[in-house]
């Protein structure tokens, strides 16, 4: 058999570059993605991958090699060679049997794609620039001590993933692999990180959307997650899976690998959190994940419930990681709200769960200064801003609606005001999401024509210095009847520690909202500062 990566151009003699797949072997290669790529320099690798699984009934022609201590010889195939029926169809030197057995030869450099369609198998030439090495080879190339750090991304989640990558310094992990669910994310990342393009049945257009938890699209993506985890485990690799809203604060592998007695270690929610799981590949973990993948096919089934049910059903040996080292988002934000609150933690990770939607997740990252991006010059761009020092925190939704009307009328970008915590909180200041658990006023912020900025926005080093100076020095306009001019406004919000803003009183005989808009339209400065809107 022509060995992989030699790129030999010699003429293939009979039985060279031959392959033979049983139905079980084909099904394993095809996995749940319904296709795989096969080519002249790839055939050994494909067979190596499928034959590494003891359950697959595959054989090699005119070749033998050792994979995972399993020795396959060409003679094992000779006994089956003539079981193909007369109904076989010859197509590009590939024979497809209606009895679900496939064999053939690859004697040219053409790359072909094997597809499973309507219960049968077809073959097609492909010029697909996204063709990649077989999965087993990809995993082997990046595993460290037979262990992988696995993530999944599509173009709808790519910004969240990028933030996790840069904030968590994932370039320092040589065992990182990323499964891309669409061609857009693959094209964006394939020159920078180890990526593998997955063929999914979901329309590519759907993958460009940020799927909120509980949505049908989110559930479909979670099915893909369990499918890929199962394939990685089946190929014999240990794997740490993390969601795109997880940031690694320090290397978790030494800690995770210090508990060899467990098949699964997971972050704790009320039970196993499927957003941070470490698996040891063995028959027990494979059986559990196989069952989880079966369960998640049920309508409206969540991946986390499927994993927990499968673990219980299969009696999998597992442990929940301690909250003081691997906190959930709920636990984390019960202790911290802003970056200055973090002074003494021992956390390995920051998992931004317990909030749904892109806005809420990104806002909490930004308030914690765990956001490393500048998407569309969201920080470095020059644009007019609106700041407000005080709002009524008893009616935040109503106040946001009013702020949206003002900001839109002025065509300015709102920087969220400081929000004092409710009395039962031990902390002085709280971020916006604390006032609307899980959804973080997602409906209200959609009313703003320009994306809302976090309350610590001006502390980001990418913000132009001239705009930072305006925020620190510009006057604060007050439209209150009892206003006193030329008084320096004192704020104990830590992000305002460098501010020295003088109150400028403006008489108002209309509704305050109208007066604010009128004054704002006359203001030429980039940062228009208002004391209150009530």
C-alpha positions as CSV (number, residue, x, y, z in Angstrom):
1,X,0.0,0.0,0.0
2,X,1.3,3.5,-0.8
3,X,2.3,5.0,2.5
4,X,0.7,8.3,3.5
5,X,2.5,11.7,3.0
6,X,5.0,10.2,0.5
7,X,3.1,11.8,-2.4
8,X,4.3,9.0,-4.6
9,X,3.5,9.3,-8.3
10,X,4.4,5.8,-9.3
11,X,1.8,3.8,-11.1
12,X,-0.3,1.7,-8.8
13,X,0.0,-2.0,-9.4
14,X,-3.0,-4.2,-8.8
15,X,-4.1,-4.3,-5.2
16,X,-1.9,-1.3,-4.2
17,X,-3.7,1.6,-2.6
18,X,-6.6,-0.8,-2.1
19,X,-9.2,-0.6,0.7
20,X,-12.1,-2.6,2.0
21,X,-14.7,-1.3,4.4
22,X,-17.4,-3.3,6.1
23,X,-20.7,-1.6,6.9
24,X,-19.6,-1.1,10.5
25,X,-16.3,0.5,9.4
26,X,-18.1,2.8,7.0
27,X,-20.6,3.9,9.7
28,X,-17.8,4.7,12.1
29,X,-15.8,6.7,9.5
30,X,-18.9,8.5,8.4
31,X,-19.8,9.1,12.0
32,X,-22.8,11.4,12.3
33,X,-21.6,13.8,9.7
34,X,-22.6,11.6,6.7
35,X,-19.3,12.1,4.8
36,X,-15.6,11.8,4.9
37,X,-12.8,12.6,2.5
38,X,-10.7,9.9,0.9
39,X,-7.6,10.5,-1.3
40,X,-4.4,8.9,-2.5
41,X,-2.3,10.2,0.4
42,X,-5.1,9.7,2.9
43,X,-6.1,6.1,2.6
44,X,-3.7,4.7,5.1
45,X,-4.7,7.3,7.6
46,X,-8.4,6.6,7.1
47,X,-7.8,3.0,7.7
48,X,-5.6,3.6,10.7
49,X,-8.3,5.7,12.2
50,X,-11.1,3.2,11.7
51,X,-9.1,0.2,12.6
52,X,-8.1,1.7,15.9
53,X,-11.6,0.9,17.0
54,X,-11.9,-2.7,18.1
55,X,-15.6,-2.8,17.3
56,X,-15.0,-1.9,13.6
57,X,-14.9,-4.9,11.2
58,X,-12.3,-3.5,8.8
59,X,-9.3,-5.0,7.0
60,X,-6.3,-3.8,5.0
61,X,-5.2,-5.1,1.6
62,X,-1.5,-5.9,1.0
63,X,-0.4,-4.0,4.0
64,X,-0.1,-4.3,7.7
65,X,0.7,-1.9,10.5
66,X,0.2,-1.6,14.2
67,X,-2.3,1.0,15.6
68,X,-3.1,1.2,19.3
69,X,-1.6,-2.3,19.7
70,X,-4.0,-3.8,17.2
71,X,-2.3,-5.6,14.4
72,X,-4.1,-5.9,11.0
73,X,-2.9,-8.0,8.1
74,X,-4.0,-8.1,4.5
75,X,-4.7,-11.8,4.8
76,X,-7.7,-11.1,7.0
77,X,-9.4,-9.6,4.0
78,X,-8.7,-12.3,1.6
79,X,-11.4,-14.5,3.2
80,X,-14.1,-11.9,2.5
81,X,-12.9,-10.7,-0.8
82,X,-15.4,-12.5,-3.0
83,X,-18.5,-11.7,-0.9
84,X,-19.4,-8.7,-3.1
85,X,-22.5,-9.3,-5.2
86,X,-22.8,-9.0,-8.9
87,X,-24.8,-5.9,-8.4
88,X,-21.7,-3.9,-7.7
89,X,-21.2,-0.7,-9.7
90,X,-17.8,0.4,-10.9
91,X,-17.2,4.1,-10.6
92,X,-13.8,5.7,-10.7
93,X,-12.3,2.4,-9.6
94,X,-14.4,2.3,-6.5
95,X,-16.9,-0.6,-6.1
96,X,-20.1,0.0,-4.1
97,X,-22.0,-3.1,-3.0
98,X,-25.7,-3.0,-2.3
99,X,-24.8,-5.3,0.5
100,X,-23.2,-2.4,2.2
101,X,-19.5,-3.5,1.6
102,X,-17.2,-1.1,-0.2
103,X,-13.8,-1.8,-1.7
104,X,-11.6,-0.3,-4.4
105,X,-8.3,1.3,-5.5
106,X,-7.0,4.9,-5.5
107,X,-4.5,5.1,-8.3
108,X,-4.7,8.8,-9.0
109,X,-4.4,12.0,-7.1
110,X,-8.1,12.9,-7.2
111,X,-9.7,13.6,-3.8
112,X,-13.1,12.0,-3.4
113,X,-15.8,12.4,-0.9
114,X,-17.8,9.4,0.4
115,X,-21.3,10.3,1.2
116,X,-24.1,8.5,3.0
117,X,-27.4,9.3,1.4
118,X,-30.8,7.7,1.6
119,X,-29.5,4.7,3.5
120,X,-26.8,4.0,0.8
121,X,-23.3,5.2,-0.1
122,X,-22.2,7.3,-3.0
123,X,-18.9,8.7,-4.2
124,X,-18.1,12.1,-5.7
125,X,-15.0,13.9,-6.8
126,X,-14.5,17.1,-4.9
127,X,-12.5,20.3,-5.4
128,X,-13.6,21.4,-2.0
129,X,-10.9,23.7,-0.6
130,X,-12.1,22.7,2.9
131,X,-11.1,19.1,2.5
132,X,-9.0,18.1,5.4
133,X,-7.0,15.2,6.8
134,X,-9.0,12.4,8.5
135,X,-10.2,13.0,12.0
136,X,-8.0,10.4,13.6
137,X,-4.9,11.9,12.0
138,X,-5.9,15.4,13.0
139,X,-6.4,14.3,16.6
140,X,-3.1,12.4,16.7
141,X,-1.2,15.4,15.4
142,X,-2.3,17.6,18.3
143,X,-2.8,15.3,21.3
144,X,-0.3,15.8,24.2
145,X,0.0,12.7,26.4
146,X,-3.0,11.4,24.5
147,X,-5.1,14.3,25.7
148,X,-6.8,17.1,23.9
149,X,-8.4,20.5,24.7
150,X,-11.5,20.6,22.6
151,X,-13.7,23.5,21.6
152,X,-16.5,24.0,19.0
153,X,-17.3,27.2,17.1
154,X,-19.4,28.5,14.3
155,X,-19.6,32.0,12.8
156,X,-22.4,33.0,15.2
157,X,-20.2,32.3,18.2
158,X,-16.8,33.3,16.7
159,X,-16.4,36.5,18.7
160,X,-17.2,34.8,21.9
161,X,-14.7,32.0,21.0
162,X,-12.0,34.5,20.0
163,X,-12.4,36.2,23.4
164,X,-11.9,32.9,25.1
165,X,-8.9,32.2,23.0
166,X,-7.1,35.4,23.6
167,X,-8.2,36.1,27.2
168,X,-7.4,32.5,28.2
169,X,-4.0,32.4,26.3
170,X,-5.1,29.3,24.5
171,X,-2.2,29.6,22.1
172,X,-0.1,28.3,25.0
173,X,-1.9,24.9,24.9
174,X,-0.4,22.8,22.1
175,X,-3.2,20.2,22.4
176,X,-6.0,22.7,21.5
177,X,-8.3,21.6,18.7
178,X,-11.3,23.5,17.4
179,X,-14.2,22.0,15.5
180,X,-15.8,24.4,13.0
181,X,-19.4,23.9,12.2
182,X,-19.5,26.1,9.1
183,X,-17.1,27.2,6.4
184,X,-17.1,30.9,7.5
185,X,-15.6,30.1,10.9
186,X,-13.2,27.6,9.3
187,X,-11.9,30.1,6.8
188,X,-11.5,32.7,9.5
189,X,-9.5,30.5,11.8
190,X,-7.7,27.8,9.8
191,X,-4.4,29.7,9.4
192,X,-4.2,30.6,13.1
193,X,-5.3,27.6,15.1
194,X,-5.8,23.9,14.7
195,X,-9.3,23.6,13.2
196,X,-11.3,20.8,11.7
197,X,-14.3,21.5,9.5
198,X,-17.3,19.4,10.4
199,X,-20.0,18.6,7.9
200,X,-23.4,19.3,9.6
201,X,-26.9,18.9,8.2
202,X,-28.0,22.2,9.6
203,X,-28.2,25.0,6.9
204,X,-25.0,27.1,6.9
205,X,-27.0,30.3,7.2
206,X,-28.3,29.2,10.6
207,X,-24.7,28.8,11.9
208,X,-24.1,32.6,11.5
209,X,-26.7,33.3,14.2
210,X,-25.9,33.5,18.0
211,X,-28.1,30.8,19.3
212,X,-29.6,31.6,22.7
213,X,-30.0,28.8,25.2
214,X,-33.3,26.9,24.9
215,X,-33.6,27.7,21.2
216,X,-34.0,24.9,18.7
217,X,-30.8,26.0,17.0
218,X,-28.9,25.9,20.3
219,X,-30.1,22.4,20.9
220,X,-29.0,21.3,17.5
221,X,-25.5,22.7,18.1
222,X,-25.4,20.8,21.4
223,X,-26.2,17.6,19.6
224,X,-23.2,18.3,17.4
225,X,-21.1,18.7,20.5
226,X,-22.0,15.3,21.9
227,X,-21.5,13.7,18.5
228,X,-17.9,15.1,18.2
229,X,-17.1,14.2,21.8
230,X,-18.2,10.7,21.2
231,X,-16.0,10.4,18.1
232,X,-12.9,11.8,20.0
233,X,-13.4,9.3,22.8
234,X,-14.0,6.5,20.4
235,X,-10.6,7.1,18.8
236,X,-9.0,6.7,22.2
237,X,-8.2,10.2,23.2
238,X,-8.8,11.8,26.6
239,X,-10.4,15.2,26.2
240,X,-11.2,18.4,28.1
241,X,-14.2,20.1,26.5
242,X,-14.9,23.7,27.2
243,X,-17.6,26.0,25.9
244,X,-16.8,29.3,24.2
245,X,-17.9,31.3,27.2
246,X,-15.2,29.7,29.4
247,X,-11.9,31.5,30.0
248,X,-9.0,29.5,31.4
249,X,-7.3,31.5,34.1
250,X,-4.6,28.9,34.7
251,X,-3.6,25.5,33.3
252,X,-6.2,23.0,34.6
253,X,-4.6,19.8,33.3
254,X,-2.2,19.0,36.2
255,X,-5.2,19.2,38.6
256,X,-7.6,17.3,36.4
257,X,-5.1,14.5,35.7
258,X,-4.5,14.0,39.4
259,X,-7.7,12.0,39.7
260,X,-7.2,8.9,37.5
261,X,-9.9,7.0,39.4
262,X,-12.7,8.9,37.6
263,X,-13.9,8.6,34.1
264,X,-15.4,12.1,34.1
265,X,-14.7,15.3,36.0
266,X,-17.1,18.2,35.4
267,X,-17.8,21.6,36.7
268,X,-20.7,21.7,39.1
269,X,-24.0,23.4,38.5
270,X,-26.8,21.7,40.3
271,X,-25.3,18.6,38.7
272,X,-22.8,18.0,35.9
273,X,-22.2,21.1,33.8
274,X,-21.7,20.1,30.2
275,X,-19.8,23.3,29.4
276,X,-16.6,22.1,31.2
277,X,-16.0,18.3,31.2
278,X,-12.9,16.2,31.3
279,X,-13.1,12.6,30.0
280,X,-10.8,9.7,30.2
281,X,-11.3,7.5,27.1
282,X,-12.2,4.0,28.0
283,X,-15.1,1.6,27.3
284,X,-17.1,3.0,30.2
285,X,-16.9,6.7,29.1
286,X,-17.5,5.7,25.4
287,X,-20.6,3.7,26.5
288,X,-21.9,6.6,28.5
289,X,-21.3,9.2,25.8
290,X,-22.9,6.8,23.2
291,X,-26.0,6.7,25.5
292,X,-25.9,10.5,25.9
293,X,-25.9,11.0,22.2
294,X,-28.9,8.7,21.9
295,X,-30.8,10.6,24.6
296,X,-30.1,14.0,23.1
297,X,-31.9,13.1,19.9
298,X,-35.3,13.4,21.8
299,X,-37.2,16.5,20.9
300,X,-36.4,19.5,23.2
301,X,-33.7,17.5,25.0
302,X,-30.7,19.5,26.3
303,X,-27.2,18.2,26.1
304,X,-26.6,18.7,29.8
305,X,-29.7,16.7,30.8
306,X,-28.7,14.0,28.3
307,X,-25.2,13.7,29.8
308,X,-26.5,13.6,33.4
309,X,-29.1,10.9,32.5
310,X,-26.5,8.8,30.7
311,X,-24.0,9.1,33.6
312,X,-26.7,7.9,36.0
313,X,-27.9,5.1,33.7
314,X,-24.4,3.8,33.0
315,X,-23.2,4.2,36.5
316,X,-20.2,6.2,35.3
317,X,-17.5,7.0,37.8
318,X,-17.5,10.8,38.0
319,X,-16.7,13.7,40.3
320,X,-17.9,17.3,40.4
321,X,-15.1,19.8,40.6
322,X,-14.9,22.1,43.7
323,X,-16.6,25.5,43.4
324,X,-13.7,27.3,44.9
325,X,-11.6,26.3,42.0
326,X,-14.1,25.8,39.1
327,X,-17.0,28.2,39.9
328,X,-20.1,28.5,37.8
329,X,-21.1,31.9,36.6
330,X,-23.7,32.1,39.3
331,X,-21.1,31.4,42.0
332,X,-18.6,33.8,40.4
333,X,-21.0,36.7,40.2
334,X,-22.2,36.2,43.7
335,X,-18.7,37.1,44.8
336,X,-17.5,39.5,42.0
337,X,-19.2,42.1,39.8
338,X,-16.3,44.1,38.4
339,X,-12.6,43.6,37.8
340,X,-11.6,45.4,41.0
341,X,-13.5,42.9,43.1
342,X,-11.2,40.1,42.2
343,X,-8.4,40.2,44.8
344,X,-8.0,36.7,46.3
345,X,-9.5,34.0,44.2
346,X,-7.9,30.6,43.3
347,X,-10.0,30.0,40.3
348,X,-8.8,27.9,37.3
349,X,-11.7,29.1,35.1
350,X,-14.2,31.8,34.6
351,X,-17.4,30.3,33.1
352,X,-19.8,33.0,31.9
353,X,-22.9,30.9,32.2
354,X,-26.1,31.7,34.1
355,X,-26.8,34.4,31.6
356,X,-28.3,34.0,28.1
357,X,-27.6,35.9,24.9
358,X,-24.6,37.6,23.3
359,X,-25.1,41.0,25.0
360,X,-25.2,39.7,28.6
361,X,-22.2,37.4,28.2
362,X,-20.1,40.0,26.5
363,X,-21.2,42.7,29.0
364,X,-20.1,40.6,32.0
365,X,-16.7,39.8,30.3
366,X,-16.2,43.5,29.7
367,X,-17.1,44.6,33.2
368,X,-14.5,42.1,34.5
369,X,-11.9,43.2,32.0
370,X,-11.8,39.7,30.5
371,X,-12.6,40.9,27.0
372,X,-9.7,41.0,24.6
373,X,-11.3,42.1,21.3
374,X,-12.0,45.3,19.4
375,X,-14.7,44.1,17.0
376,X,-15.5,46.8,14.4
377,X,-13.4,49.2,16.4
378,X,-15.8,49.1,19.3
379,X,-13.2,50.6,21.5
380,X,-10.7,52.3,19.2
381,X,-13.2,54.0,17.0
382,X,-14.1,57.7,17.4
383,X,-17.9,58.3,18.0
384,X,-20.0,60.5,20.2
385,X,-21.0,59.1,23.6
386,X,-23.7,59.7,26.2
387,X,-23.0,59.1,29.9
388,X,-25.4,59.3,32.8
389,X,-24.3,59.3,36.5
390,X,-27.5,58.2,38.2
391,X,-30.7,56.2,37.3
392,X,-33.5,54.7,39.3
393,X,-32.3,51.2,40.0
394,X,-35.8,50.2,41.2
395,X,-37.1,50.6,37.7
396,X,-34.1,49.7,35.4
397,X,-36.1,48.5,32.4
398,X,-38.1,51.8,32.4
399,X,-34.9,53.8,32.7
400,X,-33.2,52.0,29.9
401,X,-36.2,52.7,27.6
402,X,-35.9,56.4,28.4
403,X,-32.1,56.3,27.8
404,X,-32.7,54.6,24.5
405,X,-35.0,57.4,23.3
406,X,-32.4,60.0,24.4
407,X,-29.4,58.2,22.9
408,X,-31.2,57.6,19.6
409,X,-32.4,61.2,19.3
410,X,-28.8,62.4,19.8
411,X,-27.2,59.5,17.7
412,X,-24.9,58.8,20.6
413,X,-23.6,55.6,22.1
414,X,-24.7,55.1,25.7
415,X,-22.1,54.1,28.3
416,X,-24.0,52.4,31.1
417,X,-24.2,54.4,34.4
418,X,-22.8,53.1,37.7
419,X,-25.5,50.9,39.4
420,X,-25.4,50.6,43.2
421,X,-26.2,47.0,44.3
422,X,-29.4,46.2,46.2
423,X,-29.0,46.4,49.9
424,X,-28.8,42.6,50.4
425,X,-25.7,42.5,48.3
426,X,-22.4,42.7,50.1
427,X,-20.8,44.6,47.2
428,X,-21.2,48.3,46.6
429,X,-21.6,48.2,42.8
430,X,-23.3,45.7,40.5
431,X,-23.3,45.2,36.8
432,X,-26.5,45.5,34.7
433,X,-27.1,41.7,34.5
434,X,-27.5,41.4,38.3
435,X,-30.8,43.4,38.0
436,X,-32.2,41.0,35.4
437,X,-31.0,37.5,36.0
438,X,-30.3,35.3,33.0
439,X,-31.5,37.7,30.2
440,X,-29.8,41.0,31.2
441,X,-32.5,43.3,29.7
442,X,-31.9,41.9,26.2
443,X,-35.2,43.3,24.9
444,X,-34.5,46.8,26.3
445,X,-30.9,47.1,24.9
446,X,-32.1,46.1,21.5
447,X,-34.0,49.4,21.3
448,X,-30.7,51.3,21.2
449,X,-29.6,52.3,17.6
450,X,-25.9,52.1,18.7
451,X,-24.6,49.2,20.8
452,X,-24.6,49.9,24.6
453,X,-21.2,50.1,26.3
454,X,-20.2,48.7,29.7
455,X,-19.9,51.1,32.6
456,X,-16.1,50.7,32.8
457,X,-15.8,51.4,29.0
458,X,-13.4,54.3,29.4
459,X,-10.8,52.2,31.4
460,X,-10.2,50.1,28.3
461,X,-6.7,50.9,26.9
462,X,-8.0,50.8,23.3
463,X,-10.3,53.9,23.8
464,X,-8.6,56.9,22.2
465,X,-6.9,59.1,24.9
466,X,-8.7,62.2,23.7
467,X,-12.1,60.6,24.4
468,X,-10.8,59.3,27.8
469,X,-9.8,62.9,28.7
470,X,-13.2,64.3,27.7
471,X,-14.9,61.7,30.0
472,X,-12.6,62.8,32.8
473,X,-12.9,66.6,32.3
474,X,-16.1,67.5,30.5
475,X,-18.9,69.1,32.5
476,X,-21.8,67.1,33.8
477,X,-25.1,68.8,32.8
478,X,-27.9,68.9,35.4
479,X,-31.5,69.8,34.6
480,X,-32.7,69.7,38.2
481,X,-34.5,72.6,39.8
482,X,-32.2,72.6,42.9
483,X,-29.0,72.4,40.8
484,X,-25.8,74.1,42.1
485,X,-23.3,75.1,39.4
486,X,-19.5,74.9,39.5
487,X,-19.6,72.1,42.0
488,X,-17.3,69.1,41.4
489,X,-19.3,65.9,41.1
490,X,-18.0,63.3,43.5
491,X,-18.3,59.7,42.4
492,X,-17.0,56.8,44.4
493,X,-17.4,54.4,41.4
494,X,-13.9,53.0,41.0
495,X,-13.9,53.4,37.2
496,X,-14.4,57.1,37.7
497,X,-11.4,57.6,40.1
498,X,-9.6,59.9,37.7
499,X,-12.7,62.0,36.9
500,X,-12.9,65.7,37.8
501,X,-16.2,66.9,36.4
502,X,-17.9,70.2,37.3
503,X,-21.7,70.4,37.4
504,X,-23.2,72.7,34.8
505,X,-26.8,73.7,35.6
506,X,-29.3,74.1,32.7
507,X,-32.7,75.6,33.3
508,X,-35.5,73.3,32.1
509,X,-39.2,74.3,31.7
510,X,-40.1,71.2,29.7
511,X,-39.9,67.5,30.5
512,X,-36.4,66.7,31.5
513,X,-36.1,64.2,28.6
514,X,-36.8,67.0,26.1
515,X,-34.4,69.3,27.8
516,X,-31.6,66.7,27.7
517,X,-32.1,66.1,24.0
518,X,-32.2,69.8,23.2
519,X,-28.9,70.5,25.1
520,X,-27.3,67.4,23.6
521,X,-28.1,68.5,20.1
522,X,-26.2,71.7,20.8
523,X,-23.2,69.9,22.4
524,X,-20.2,69.4,20.0
525,X,-18.0,67.4,22.4
526,X,-17.6,63.7,21.9
527,X,-18.7,62.9,25.5
528,X,-22.0,64.4,26.6
529,X,-22.4,63.9,30.3
530,X,-25.7,64.1,32.2
531,X,-26.3,63.9,35.9
532,X,-29.7,62.1,35.9
533,X,-32.7,61.6,33.6
534,X,-35.5,61.8,36.3
